Amino acid sequence: MPNDKAISHLISQSMRRKLDDEESARVDSHLRESEEARKFAELSALIQTSVSGTSLVESSGDQNGLSQEAKARLKESIRGAVQQKASLSQADSAGSISASDSGSGRLHDPQLAETSPVQKEVGQSLYQGHENRQAAASFRLVRPIAEGGLGKVWLAQDEKLGRAVAIKQLKSQSLESPQAWQRFHREAEITGHLEHPNVVPLYFYGVDRQSGEPFYAMRFVGKRTLSDAIEEHHDRVEADEECCVSVHRLLSIFQDICQAIAYAHSRGVVHRDLKPDNVVLDNFGQVIVIDWGLAKVLEDGELATKLTSDALLSESDLLQTMQGEAIGTPLYMSPEQAAGELNKIDHRTDVYGLGAILFSILTGKAPHEKSVVGTPPDYSSDLNSVLKIIAASDPPTASDYGKSVPRKLENICVKAMARKQHMRFDSAVDLASAVESWMAGQSGKQAAYDALRMEGRELRADMQATVRDMARNIRFAAGMPSIEGLMKAESDEDKQVWRKRLATVFQGLLKATPYFRSFVYIAVGDGQFTEQVRAERHSSDMSTIRVVPRSHLRSGQISEFVQRVADEMPEEVYTSVVIDPYGDSQEGCATDLRLVSGVPVYDSETEDVSGCVMIECEINQLLRDQLSRGSSAAEVVVACNATNRVLLQSRSGQIIDTGQIETVEQIADHFLTAVETLQTEADFIDGQDSAIFGATLWFVPNERGISYLLRRK
C-alpha cells in the first residue's frame, strides 16, 4: 500500500475534496478491499487535522515555508496523532470500540438490553481548535420508556459521566427506508440546534456499530407530562378541592411552553404537533417541550441555512410524501393541518396548538374530543370525516364540554384557536402576554372574590350559630321540672303555680337572648293542640316581654309544623321557616317570615308525646342585624329557597326596603344561575367572572332554607 503512489495521491486529494465521481469510487473500492488502505486513510486524516491547526505562516518569518515554531508544533502534533492512533488500536483489540474518523460509531443491538446490560460506544470529535480530539461515549440501556411511529426511547446510563440519559433510536423495521433515516437525522439536527431552557437538550448523535441503527442521546426528563398534571388538577376539581394554586401553576407552565415555541419560531422552526403529552415536567419544575419529529423548517428561517443538506432534503421529501395528508395529532390539530394544506402551515399553526393546550388546561379535555354532534369520533375507522369536521368547524368552547371557566381566559383560548389563521394571535409571545395579563389582574380580582366568599360563608355560619343556639335553649326549656309538674298537676291551683314558674323561665330566656321572639309550651292530643304557657316580646316594643293571658292562648287542629315536631324523637329539634307555626298554609315567604324550632315533650310514665316546646325568631330582624354590620359586597340579597322570594336586600352597605314582596328574578336577574345551583348545592362559585357567590342554609333539607347571594364590587 505505501508503494501505491496513485492510491496515496488519491487519498490525499480526497482530504482536500478534489476528486471527481470516478476517482471517489476508486478510493471507496480500495478502502473496502484493503485493511492497509483504511489504516493509511485514518492516519492521513489525523495528520491532516494536526496540520490544519499548526501550518501557520508567520509574517515575520520565512515566506517560503513554516516558521521554526510552527514546525515544532507540527512535529509534536503528528507524534501525538500517531500515539493516539496506537492507543485507540490497543483499546480496540482489548474489546473497546474506537471512533471512526467521521465521528460516528457503532452500537450493540439495543434489543439485547431487555435481558442484559449492553454497552453503547461511539466516538465523536468534541472539540475543534488547534487540534481535533476523538472521544468515546458509552451508554448502557436500562429499559424502554416510550415508543412512537419513527423511533423508540430508552432510559440509559451514561457510563462515562454516571448520569441518566434518554436514548432515542430508529426502529429496526425502518432501517431499510432512506426516508426514515433522513427524517430521524433531521429530527436530531433540529433538536440539537434549538438551544433553549424549555427545549430538550441533545447530547450526542451516532450509529450503532453492530446493528447499524442511528440514535441520539438527550437529557432524561422523566415521564411526568403536562397531560398528567392536567388530569390531576381536574380530578381535584371534581372532588371539590381548592385548586387556585394548581391553576396558577398550570398557566405558568403554559407560558413557559409559549416561550419555547416563540424561540423555535425565531429560528424558523414550527413544531406542528403541540399537545400536553409532548410537554414534560421534571422533578424540579422545569418545563421541557419534546418530540420535534414533525417540525417544519421554514425556508426563510435562520435554521434553514444551518442544517445539513440531508436535513433539508428530508424536509422536502416529507412535504412531498405527505401532501394532502394530515400531520399531527387529530385531537389537537389545527384546521389547516386537518385539511392537509401543508403549504399554509406556519407559526400560527403552533399558536393554534398552544390554544389547544390551554383549552385542555381549562376543561381537562382535548378540543376535538367530541365531534360536532357531541359524540366521540372513532379516529381509527373514520379519520377522514373527523378531519373534515376539524377543518370546517369553529373552535370549541368550554361550555361545549359543560365547563365553567373565567370568561376572559376562555376568550383568549377561542382567539388562539380561531379557524382562520389571520384571526389568531400574531405570535406565541402575544398569546403568552395575554395569559400573563389575565393572571396579573386575576391576583387582585381573586383576592376580592376570596373576601366575598368568606363574607358569604360567615353570614351563613352566623345564621347556623343562631339555629344551634335555639336548639340548646329549647332543649333546656323542655327539660325544666315546671313542664313535668304542669303535666301531672290535677287541680287548677297547682296548674296555675306551675304555669307561673314555667313563664318565669321563658321570660328569663327571652331577656338573655334579644333575637328570640317567643317561647311557648303546648299540649297535644287527639289531633288538637292547646297553648299552656306563652311568653313573647311586644310587637311594637321588642324590649318589652309579656306573658300571654290564658284567655288569649291559642288552640286548634295540629298543623303540619306541630306534627313534624311531635314526630321527632326525644330531644331531637325540628327547625323550619314558616309564616305561622299553627297554620297549614305555608305557601311562599313573606317579610315577616319566622324561624321556628320545636322539640317534643314525652310523658315520663306513658312515654308518649304529650306536648311540644317551641321557640320563634323574627328572621327578617336577624338578617337586618347581620347586614347592618357592614359588607364589602356591592350587593347582598337574601332569598327564601322555596319560592325565590327576597327577604332582604342590601346595596353598598345600605339596606333596601321597598315594602313589596319581590322575587330574585325581578330585582337581580344576574343571580339566577346562582339560585338554580343553590337548589342542590351548598355553595355557588362563579368560575367565569369571579363576581358572584352564593351560600345556602337548609333548615329542612331540600324543603326550606335561605340563600345568601353576594356580588363583588
C-alpha positions in Angstrom: 0.0 0.0 0.0 2.6 2.6 0.9 4.2 2.0 -2.5 1.0 2.6 -4.3 1.6 6.2 -5.1 -1.5 6.6 -7.2 -3.9 5.5 -4.4 -1.9 7.5 -1.8 -2.2 10.6 -4.0 -6.0 10.0 -4.4 -6.4 9.6 -0.6 -4.5 12.9 -0.1 -6.7 14.6 -2.7 -9.8 13.3 -1.0 -8.8 15.1 2.1 -8.9 18.3 0.1 -12.2 17.2 -1.6 -10.7 17.5 -5.1 -11.9 14.1 -6.5 -14.4 13.5 -9.3 -17.0 10.8 -9.1 -14.8 8.2 -10.8 -11.8 8.8 -8.6 -14.1 8.8 -5.5 -15.5 5.4 -6.5 -11.9 4.1 -7.0 -10.9 5.2 -3.5 -14.0 3.7 -1.9 -13.2 0.4 -3.6 -9.7 0.3 -2.3 -10.8 1.2 1.2 -13.3 -1.7 1.3 -10.7 -4.2 0.0 -7.6 -3.2 1.8 -7.0 -3.0 5.5 -3.7 -1.2 4.9 -5.6 1.4 2.8 -8.0 2.0 5.6 -5.3 2.5 8.2 -3.4 4.8 5.8 -6.5 6.9 5.3 -7.2 7.1 9.1 -3.6 8.2 9.8 -3.7 10.7 6.9 -6.9 12.2 8.4 -5.2 12.6 11.8 -2.2 14.2 10.3 -4.4 16.4 8.1 -6.2 17.6 11.2 -2.9 18.3 13.0 -1.5 20.3 10.1 -4.7 22.4 9.9 -4.0 23.6 13.4 -0.3 24.3 13.1 0.6 25.2 9.5 0.6 29.0 10.0 3.0 31.2 8.1 4.3 33.9 10.3 4.6 37.3 8.7 8.0 38.0 10.2 9.4 34.5 9.4 10.4 32.6 6.3 7.9 33.4 3.5 8.9 30.1 1.7 7.6 27.7 4.4 6.7 27.3 8.1 8.3 29.2 10.9 10.5 27.2 13.3 7.8 27.5 16.0 5.2 26.2 13.6 7.4 23.3 12.5 7.9 22.3 16.1 4.2 22.4 16.7 3.6 20.3 13.6 6.1 17.7 14.6 4.6 17.4 18.1 1.1 17.2 16.7 1.9 14.4 14.3 3.7 12.4 17.1 0.5 12.9 19.3 -1.7 11.8 16.4 0.3 8.6 15.8 0.3 7.8 19.6 -3.4 8.4 19.8 -4.0 6.0 16.9 -1.9 3.4 18.6 -3.7 3.9 21.8 -7.1 3.5 20.1 -5.9 0.4 18.3 -4.8 -1.2 21.6 -8.2 -0.3 23.1 -9.9 -1.8 20.1 -8.0 -5.1 20.4 -8.9 -5.2 24.2 -12.6 -5.2 23.5 -13.4 -1.4 23.3 -14.9 0.2 20.2 -13.0 3.1 18.8 -14.3 6.1 17.0 -14.2 6.4 13.2 -12.7 9.4 11.6 -16.2 10.7 10.7 -17.2 11.0 14.3 -19.9 8.3 14.2 -19.6 4.9 15.8 -21.5 1.6 16.0 -23.5 0.3 19.0 -24.5 -3.2 20.1 -28.0 -4.2 19.2 -30.2 -2.3 21.7 -32.8 -5.1 21.7 -30.4 -7.2 23.8 -30.7 -4.7 26.6 -34.0 -6.1 27.7 -32.3 -9.1 29.1 -28.7 -8.0 29.8 -26.7 -4.8 30.2 -25.4 -3.6 26.8 -22.6 -1.1 26.2 -23.2 1.5 23.5 -19.9 3.0 22.5 -19.5 5.8 20.0 -16.8 8.3 19.1 -17.1 11.9 18.1 -14.9 15.0 17.6 -16.0 17.1 20.5 -13.6 20.0 20.2 -12.1 21.7 17.3 -9.3 24.2 17.6 -5.6 23.8 17.1 -6.2 20.0 17.1 -9.1 17.5 16.8 -9.8 15.3 19.8 -11.5 12.0 19.5 -13.7 10.9 22.4 -15.6 7.7 23.1 -19.1 7.8 24.7 -20.6 4.7 26.4 -24.3 4.2 27.2 -25.9 1.2 28.9 -29.6 0.7 28.1 -31.8 0.2 31.1 -35.4 0.0 29.9 -37.7 1.3 27.2 -39.8 4.2 28.2 -41.7 5.3 25.1 -42.3 4.4 21.5 -43.5 6.4 18.5 -44.1 5.9 14.9 -40.4 6.6 13.9 -38.4 5.7 17.0 -38.1 4.1 20.4 -36.9 5.8 23.5 -34.9 4.1 26.2 -33.7 5.1 29.7 -30.0 4.7 29.6 -26.9 5.2 31.7 -24.0 7.4 30.5 -21.1 5.2 31.7 -18.6 8.0 31.3 -20.4 10.6 33.4 -22.6 8.3 35.5 -25.8 10.1 34.7 -29.2 9.0 33.4 -29.9 9.9 29.8 -32.6 9.2 27.2 -31.6 7.3 24.1 -33.9 7.5 21.0 -33.1 5.1 18.2 -34.6 4.5 14.8 -36.9 1.4 14.8 -35.3 -1.7 13.3 -38.2 -2.0 10.8 -37.4 1.4 9.4 -33.7 0.8 8.8 -34.2 -0.1 5.1 -36.1 3.1 4.5 -33.8 6.0 3.4 -36.6 8.4 4.1 -36.8 7.2 7.7 -33.1 7.7 8.1 -33.4 11.2 6.8 -36.3 12.1 9.0 -34.6 10.7 12.0 -31.4 12.6 11.3 -33.5 15.7 10.6 -35.2 15.4 13.9 -31.9 15.1 15.8 -30.4 18.0 13.9 -33.4 20.3 14.5 -33.5 19.4 18.2 -29.7 19.9 18.5 -30.0 23.5 17.1 -32.8 24.6 19.4 -30.8 25.5 22.5 -33.4 26.8 24.9 -34.1 26.1 28.6 -37.5 24.7 27.7 -36.4 22.5 24.8 -34.9 19.1 25.5 -31.1 19.3 25.1 -29.5 16.8 22.7 -26.1 15.4 23.9 -25.0 13.1 21.2 -25.8 11.6 17.8 -24.3 8.4 16.4 -24.9 5.0 14.8 -24.8 1.6 16.5 -21.7 -0.2 15.2 -23.2 -3.6 15.3 -26.9 -3.1 14.5 -26.4 -0.1 12.3 -29.3 1.8 13.9 -29.0 5.5 14.3 -29.6 7.0 17.7 -29.2 10.2 19.7 -28.8 10.8 23.4 -30.6 13.6 25.2 -31.4 14.7 28.6 -33.7 12.3 30.6 -36.5 14.5 31.9 -38.7 11.8 33.4 -42.1 10.5 32.3 -44.5 13.0 34.0 -46.2 15.1 31.3 -48.4 18.1 31.3 -51.2 15.7 30.5 -50.7 14.0 33.8 -50.8 17.4 35.6 -54.0 18.4 33.9 -55.7 15.2 34.8 -54.6 15.5 38.5 -55.9 19.1 38.6 -59.4 18.2 37.2 -59.6 15.2 39.5 -59.2 17.7 42.4 -61.8 20.0 40.8 -64.3 17.1 40.7 -63.5 16.3 44.3 -64.4 19.9 45.2 -60.8 20.7 46.4 -59.4 24.2 46.3 -57.4 24.4 43.1 -56.3 28.1 42.8 -52.6 27.2 43.2 -52.7 24.3 40.7 -54.5 26.5 38.1 -51.8 29.2 38.5 -49.1 26.6 38.2 -50.6 25.2 35.0 -50.9 28.6 33.5 -47.3 29.3 34.4 -46.3 26.1 32.7 -48.3 27.2 29.6 -46.3 30.5 29.5 -43.0 28.5 29.5 -44.3 26.4 26.6 -45.2 29.6 24.7 -41.6 31.0 25.3 -40.1 27.7 24.0 -42.2 27.8 20.9 -41.6 31.5 20.3 -37.8 30.8 20.4 -38.3 28.0 17.8 -40.2 30.4 15.6 -37.4 32.9 15.8 -35.1 30.2 14.4 -37.6 29.4 11.6 -39.0 26.1 13.1 -42.7 25.2 13.5 -43.3 22.3 15.9 -46.8 21.4 14.5 -47.5 18.6 16.9 -48.2 20.5 20.1 -50.1 18.7 22.8 -49.9 18.1 26.6 -48.2 14.7 26.0 -45.3 16.5 24.3 -44.6 18.6 27.3 -42.6 17.0 30.1 -42.4 18.3 33.7 -39.2 17.3 35.5 -38.9 16.9 39.3 -37.6 20.4 39.7 -40.5 22.1 38.0 -38.7 22.7 34.6 -40.9 22.6 31.6 -39.5 20.8 28.5 -41.0 20.7 25.1 -40.1 17.4 23.3 -40.7 15.4 20.1 -39.7 17.7 17.2 -40.0 14.9 14.7 -42.8 16.6 12.7 -41.2 20.0 12.9 -41.3 22.2 9.8 -38.2 24.3 8.9 -39.3 27.4 7.2 -37.3 28.2 4.0 -36.7 31.8 5.0 -35.9 31.0 8.6 -32.4 31.2 10.3 -32.1 27.4 10.8 -32.7 26.6 7.1 -29.2 28.0 6.4 -27.5 25.9 9.1 -28.9 22.5 8.6 -27.1 19.9 6.5 -28.3 19.0 3.1 -29.7 15.7 4.4 -31.9 17.5 6.9 -33.2 20.0 4.3 -33.7 17.2 1.8 -35.6 15.2 4.4 -38.0 18.2 4.9 -38.6 18.4 1.2 -39.3 14.6 1.0 -41.6 14.9 4.0 -43.7 17.5 2.3 -43.8 15.6 -1.0 -44.8 12.3 0.5 -47.4 13.8 2.9 -49.0 16.2 0.5 -52.7 16.1 1.1 -52.4 14.2 4.4 -52.7 15.4 7.9 -49.5 15.9 10.0 -50.1 16.0 13.8 -52.4 14.6 16.4 -56.2 14.8 15.4 -57.3 15.7 19.0 -55.2 18.9 18.9 -54.9 19.6 15.2 -55.3 22.9 13.5 -57.8 23.3 10.6 -55.1 23.8 8.0 -53.4 20.6 9.2 -56.7 18.7 9.1 -57.2 19.9 5.6 -53.8 18.7 4.5 -52.8 22.2 3.4 -49.1 21.9 4.3 -48.2 25.0 2.4 -50.3 27.0 4.8 -48.5 25.7 7.9 -46.6 28.5 9.7 -46.1 29.9 13.2 -49.8 30.5 13.5 -50.3 26.7 13.3 -48.4 26.4 16.6 -50.5 29.3 18.0 -53.5 27.1 17.4 -51.7 24.2 19.1 -50.9 26.3 22.1 -54.5 27.4 22.3 -55.5 23.7 22.2 -53.2 23.0 25.2 -54.7 26.0 27.0 -58.2 24.5 26.2 -57.1 21.2 27.8 -55.8 23.0 30.9 -59.2 24.8 31.3 -61.5 21.9 30.6 -59.5 18.7 31.1 -60.5 17.7 27.6 -58.8 17.8 24.2 -60.6 20.4 21.9 -61.6 17.8 19.3 -62.5 15.1 21.7 -66.1 15.4 20.6 -67.5 15.7 17.1 -70.0 18.4 16.2 -72.9 16.2 17.4 -71.2 15.7 20.7 -70.2 12.1 20.4 -66.5 10.9 20.5 -65.4 10.2 17.0 -63.8 6.9 16.0 -60.4 8.1 14.8 -59.3 4.7 13.6 -62.2 4.0 11.4 -63.5 7.4 10.4 -60.4 9.7 10.5 -61.3 11.5 7.2 -64.7 12.5 8.5 -63.2 13.8 11.7 -60.6 15.8 9.8 -63.2 17.4 7.6 -65.1 18.5 10.8 -62.0 19.9 12.3 -61.1 21.8 9.1 -64.5 23.3 8.7 -65.7 23.9 12.3 -65.3 26.9 14.5 -63.2 26.3 17.7 -64.9 24.6 20.6 -65.6 26.4 23.8 -65.6 25.3 27.4 -69.4 25.4 27.5 -69.4 22.7 24.8 -68.0 20.4 27.5 -70.1 21.7 30.3 -67.2 23.6 32.0 -67.3 26.9 33.7 -64.1 28.8 33.2 -63.1 32.5 33.5 -64.7 34.4 30.6 -61.7 36.4 29.6 -59.4 33.3 29.7 -61.9 31.5 27.6 -61.9 34.4 25.1 -58.1 34.1 24.9 -58.4 30.4 24.1 -61.0 31.0 21.4 -58.9 33.6 19.7 -55.8 31.4 19.7 -57.9 28.6 18.1 -59.6 30.7 15.5 -60.4 28.7 12.4 -58.9 31.4 10.2 -55.2 31.9 10.7 -55.2 35.7 10.5 -57.8 35.8 13.3 -55.4 34.2 15.8 -52.7 35.8 17.9 -49.9 37.1 15.8 -47.3 35.1 17.8 -46.7 32.8 20.7 -45.4 35.7 22.6 -48.6 37.7 22.2 -50.6 34.7 23.4 -48.3 34.3 26.5 -48.6 38.0 27.2 -52.4 37.8 27.1 -52.4 35.0 29.6 -49.9 36.8 31.8 -52.0 39.9 31.8 -55.0 37.9 32.9 -53.1 36.3 35.7 -51.8 39.7 36.9 -55.3 41.1 37.0 -56.6 37.9 38.4 -54.5 38.1 41.6 -56.2 41.2 42.8 -59.6 40.1 41.5 -59.2 36.7 43.1 -58.3 38.3 46.4 -61.5 40.4 46.3 -63.5 37.3 45.4 -62.0 35.3 48.2 -63.1 38.0 50.6 -66.6 37.9 49.1 -66.7 34.1 49.6 -65.5 34.4 53.1 -68.2 37.0 53.9 -71.0 34.9 52.4 -69.9 31.9 54.4 -69.6 33.9 57.5 -73.2 35.1 57.1 -74.4 31.5 56.7 -72.3 30.4 59.7 -73.7 33.2 61.8 -77.3 32.0 61.0 -76.2 28.4 61.7 -75.0 29.6 65.1 -78.4 31.1 65.8 -80.1 27.9 64.9 -77.8 25.9 67.2 -78.4 28.5 70.0 -82.1 28.0 69.5 -81.7 24.2 69.8 -79.7 24.5 73.0 -82.2 26.8 74.7 -85.3 24.8 73.7 -83.8 21.6 75.0 -83.0 23.3 78.2 -86.6 24.7 78.5 -88.2 21.3 77.6 -86.3 19.6 80.4 -87.5 22.0 83.1 -89.3 20.4 86.1 -92.1 23.0 85.6 -93.3 21.2 82.4 -93.4 17.9 84.2 -95.2 19.5 87.1 -97.7 21.1 84.8 -98.4 17.8 83.1 -99.0 16.0 86.4 -101.0 18.7 88.1 -104.6 17.8 88.8 -106.1 20.9 90.4 -106.4 24.3 88.7 -104.5 25.8 91.6 -101.5 23.5 91.1 -101.6 24.1 87.3 -101.5 27.9 87.9 -98.5 27.6 90.1 -96.6 25.5 87.5 -97.6 27.9 84.7 -96.2 30.9 86.6 -92.9 29.0 87.2 -92.6 28.0 83.6 -93.5 31.5 82.4 -90.7 32.9 84.6 -88.2 30.5 82.9 -89.4 31.6 79.5 -89.1 35.3 80.4 -85.6 34.8 81.6 -84.6 33.1 78.4 -86.1 35.9 76.3 -84.2 38.5 78.3 -81.0 36.6 77.8 -81.3 36.4 74.1 -82.5 39.6 72.3 -83.3 38.0 69.0 -85.7 35.3 70.4 -89.3 36.5 69.8 -91.3 34.0 71.9 -91.3 30.8 73.9 -94.4 28.6 74.1 -95.4 25.2 75.6 -98.3 23.4 74.0 -100.2 20.3 74.9 -101.1 17.9 72.1 -103.5 15.0 71.8 -106.3 13.7 69.6 -105.1 15.8 66.7 -105.5 19.0 68.6 -103.1 21.5 70.3 -103.6 23.9 73.2 -101.1 26.5 74.3 -100.4 26.1 78.0 -97.8 28.9 78.6 -96.6 31.6 76.2 -94.1 34.4 76.8 -93.3 36.8 74.0 -91.9 40.2 73.0 -94.3 43.1 72.4 -95.0 43.6 68.7 -94.1 47.3 68.7 -91.5 47.3 71.5 -89.2 44.4 71.3 -87.6 45.3 74.7 -90.9 44.6 76.5 -91.6 40.9 77.4 -95.0 39.7 78.4 -96.8 36.6 79.4 -99.9 36.0 77.3 -103.1 35.6 79.5 -104.9 32.2 79.4 -107.8 33.9 77.6 -105.6 34.8 74.6 -103.8 31.5 74.3 -104.4 29.7 71.0 -105.8 26.2 70.4 -106.9 24.2 67.4 -106.1 21.5 65.0 -102.5 20.3 64.8 -100.6 22.0 61.9 -98.0 20.4 59.7 -95.2 22.1 61.6 -96.5 20.9 65.0 -97.0 17.4 63.7 -93.4 17.3 62.4 -92.2 18.3 65.8 -94.3 15.7 67.6 -93.0 13.0 65.3 -89.4 13.6 66.4 -87.5 11.5 68.9 -86.8 12.9 72.5 -84.5 15.9 72.4 -84.5 16.0 68.6 -85.1 19.5 67.4 -87.0 20.3 64.2 -86.4 23.8 62.7 -88.0 25.4 59.7 -89.0 28.8 58.2 -92.8 29.3 58.4 -95.3 32.1 58.3 -97.4 30.7 61.2 -96.3 27.5 63.0 -100.0 26.8 63.7 -101.2 27.3 60.1 -101.1 24.7 57.3 -100.8 27.3 54.5 -97.1 27.8 54.2 -97.0 28.7 50.5 -94.4 31.4 49.8 -92.3 33.6 52.1 -93.2 36.9 53.4 -91.2 39.7 55.1 -92.5 38.6 58.5 -91.2 35.0 58.0 -90.4 33.3 61.2 -87.7 30.9 62.1 -89.2 28.3 64.4 -87.7 25.4 66.3 -89.6 22.8 68.2 -88.8 19.8 70.4 -91.3 17.1 71.6 -92.1 16.6 75.3 -92.7 13.0 76.4 -94.7 11.8 79.4 -92.2 10.0 81.7 -94.8 7.4 82.7 -96.6 6.6 79.4 -93.6 7.5 77.2 -96.0 9.1 74.8 -95.7 12.6 73.3 -97.8 14.9 75.5 -96.7 18.3 74.2 -94.1 20.5 72.5 -91.9 23.4 73.4 -91.3 25.9 70.6 -89.2 29.0 70.1 -89.7 31.7 67.4 -87.3 34.2 65.9 -88.1 37.1 63.6 -85.8 36.1 60.7 -86.1 39.5 59.0 -84.7 41.1 62.1 -81.9 38.6 62.2 -80.9 39.4 58.7 -81.1 43.1 59.3 -78.7 42.7 62.2 -76.4 40.7 60.0 -76.3 43.1 57.1 -76.1 46.3 59.2 -72.7 45.2 60.4 -71.2 46.3 57.0 -70.3 44.5 53.9 -67.6 44.6 51.3 -70.0 43.4 48.6 -71.6 45.7 46.1 -74.9 43.9 46.6 -76.3 41.3 49.0 -79.6 39.5 48.5 -81.2 37.0 51.0 -83.9 34.9 49.5 -86.1 32.0 50.5 -85.2 28.8 48.7 -88.7 27.6 48.3 -90.0 30.4 46.2 -87.0 32.7 45.5 -88.9 35.5 47.4 -86.4 38.2 48.5 -86.3 38.5 52.3 -83.8 41.4 52.4 -81.6 43.3 50.0 -78.5 45.4 50.7 -76.5 47.6 48.3 -73.2 49.2 49.2 -73.9 48.5 52.8 -77.4 50.2 52.7 -80.5 48.0 53.4 -83.1 48.4 50.6 -86.7 48.2 51.9 -89.2 48.5 49.1 -92.2 47.4 51.2 -93.1 44.9 48.4 -92.7 41.2 48.1 -90.4 40.6 45.1 -88.6 37.6 43.6 -84.9 37.4 42.7 -85.8 37.4 39.0 -87.5 40.8 39.5 -84.7 42.6 41.2 -81.4 40.9 40.3 -81.5 38.5 37.3 -77.7 38.2 37.5 -78.2 36.0 40.5 -80.4 33.5 38.6 -77.7 31.0 37.8 -76.6 31.0 41.4 -80.2 30.5 42.6 -80.5 27.4 40.4 -77.3 25.9 41.6 -78.2 26.5 45.2 -81.2 24.3 44.9 -78.9 21.3 45.1 -75.5 22.7 46.2 -74.4 24.3 49.4 -72.2 26.9 47.5 -72.2 28.7 44.1 -68.8 29.7 42.9 -68.5 31.9 39.9 -65.9 30.2 37.8 -66.3 32.6 34.8 -66.1 36.1 36.2 -65.4 35.7 40.0 -68.1 38.2 40.6 -71.0 36.3 42.3 -71.0 34.0 45.3 -73.9 32.1 46.8 -74.3 30.2 50.1 -77.4 28.3 51.1 -78.6 27.1 54.5 -81.2 24.4 54.6 -83.4 24.3 57.7 -85.3 21.4 56.3 -83.1 19.6 53.8 -84.2 20.3 50.2 -87.5 21.8 51.5 -87.0 25.1 53.3 -84.0 27.3 53.7 -82.5 30.6 52.8 -79.8 31.6 50.3 -77.2 34.4 50.6 -76.3 35.9 47.3 -73.4 38.3 47.1 -72.0 40.3 44.2 -68.4 41.7 44.1 -67.8 45.4 43.7 
